[in-house]
Amino acid sequence: MIKVLVVDNHPIVTTGFELLFKNHGDIHVIGTVGSGVEIFEFVRNNDVDVIVSEIELPELNGITALRAIKKEHNNINIIMFSYHPEEIYAISSIKAGASGYVSKFESTDVITLAINTAHKGDIYLSEKMSKHLKYNDTKQSKSRIYKRLSTREVEVLKLLSSGKKNKEIAQELNINEKTVSTYKARLFKKLNVTNLIDLVNQGKHMDLT
């Protein structure tokens, strides 16, 4: 039996998971929590195999929580489950240690497949995303540049591209503004640009934004 923790601050989502797997033969939802902070206490007190977590969470960003959980509980496989575009967040999630990314627009069969895949120790990505990654792998210049970017730098680049200011990015990623400025400076250097417009254009060129 695969023991699953669902993390989402929308009751309709957590209730939906509980109902979906209520009588499932292999998957059992052993608990639900509504914030990133609550995950830590739950996994310390319960035996969890797979966590299915939203990215946008109160108190603590889902990807930030992912990194911290993997440090303490590397045996737990985590699937990010969100409405955010997978072209952006799937890459960041996998680099941060996730075992998969599932869009909330997918069918219930897909989340079931993702949970089973993650529990086996494999990584689940949609067919579209897998092809997207393989396509980009053939573009050597993009690949080399992307590999030089840390997960945090990719996240900051995405948030900058969405129009968010340093303060908003700091709150989103649970870091201070000075650290955001540091990441931005690194992005300017690594992507060889001198202004924000060119930085965003470079991100789009790499299909990261």
Protein Blocks (a to p, Z undefined) as FASTA:
>chain_A
ZZdddddfbfklmmmmmmmmmmgckbccfbdcfbfklmmmmmmmpccfbdcddfbdghia
fklmmmmmmmmmmmbccddddfbdfklmmmmmmmnopabdcdfkbcfklmmmmmmmmmno
pacddfklmmmmmmmmmmmmlmmmmmmpcfklmmmmmmmmnopafklmmmmnopafklmm
mmmmmmmmmnopabfklmmmmmmmnopZZ
